[in-house]
């Protein structure tokens, strides 16, 4: 046997030790010259001793394993607590660094926005100046076109009025005389030419 008793062996030894108790309950108050109460006490002590003998090693192993497991768990918990504290410290540092980066990014974005706003204002002013110059040029061109158109219209009206006046007031003799003069000028080289 390997030092451990099987449950059948334990039951057999317990029943052998219990025989005097059974025998005493049925028979006389003594067994082998000793009182039955003494046998019952011996039987109880033997049973308890056998239980202690059989259960001491497994219980010792169980409690030893349990204490090692608890110690190991405490060690792991301490390591995890240290790791959690380290991670919390790292996270705080990262958060602080991120807050610094966010602050600098916000400042940079504000400055870029300000520069962009100024550039847009300058571009808007330049566009407005250019547009005003274009509008001024367009207005001058249209005024000039209107002036020329009015001058042509006035010339046309004046010519029409002159023609109507001439038609009313010129006689056939006046027309003949103008015609002859015009021919003479054309023969001499016209009014702008020198003979």
ABEGO torsion letter per residue (X at the ends): XAGBBBAAAAAAAAAAAAAAAAAAAABBABBGGBBAAAAAAAAAAAAAAAAAAAAAAAAAAAAAAAAAAAAAAAAAAAAAAAAAAAAAAAAAAAAAAAAAAAAAAAAAAAAAAAAAAAAAAAAAAAAAAAAAAAAAAAAAAAAAAAAAAAAAAAAAAAAAAAAAAAAAABBAAAAAAAAAAAAAAAAAGEAABBX
